Amino acid sequence: MVDYYVESIDNLNNVHKSDIQHVFVEDDGNQNPEPPNPPSQAVVVSPATPSECSPVTITYDPAGRNLASASQV
């Protein structure tokens, strides 16, 4: 079981924290196949290998994607 929440900060430094969410993660015993193409860099997770209870920053680059014309992402 993994408990998590999402915290977001906009350009005006407004902060929002979601309620705590829960997800059950189980190893199904199958190995993941190698992806046919390199992973997209539209989403970047930092640090690349997060550690327990440490903050994680996720950034999204909408350029050339469906959300590129959105007023807010």
N, C-alpha and C positions, 0 to 999 in steps of 0.2 A: 504494500500500500504506500502510495506517495501522496503527501499533503503538500499543496502549493497555493500560492496566491500570485496575482499579477499586479505589479505596480507600474503605473505609467506617469510620465512627466511630459507636459507639452512645452511648446516654445515660450510660454509665459510663466514657466515653472509651477504650473498647477499640478498637483499630485493627486492621483486616484489609486486606491488599493481595492482590489476585488475581495469578495468573501473568500474564505479558505475553501479550496476545492480538494476532492479526494479522487484518486484513480488507482485501480488495482492493476498491477503489471505482473504478468506471468511469462516465464520462459516456455515457449511451446515446443522446444527441442529442435526446431528447424534452424538451419543456418541461413542467414540472409544471403541471397545471391548478389554478386557484384552488380552495381548499376551499370546499364549500357552506356551512359554518358556521364561525364563529370557532374557532380552536384551543382545546382544553381547557386550563384552568389547573390541572389536577390535577398536572401535572409542570411544574416551573419549572427552567430551566437558567440558571445565573449564572456568568459574565457571559453575556448573551443572544447575543453574538457572540464565542465563545472564540477565543483566538489560540494559535498553535503553542507547545507545551510549557508552557502555563500551566495551573494548576489550574482545574477546572470543578466547580461544586457543583450537584448535581441533587437537588431535593426533590420529594417526592410527598405529596399531600394525599388520603388515602383517603376523606374525608367524602363520603357519598352514593354510594360506588362499591363494587365487589365486595369489596374488602379492608377496608371500614370496620369489620367485626366481627372481624377477625383480631386475635389477641393481639399479634402482632409484624408489622411491615411492613418 
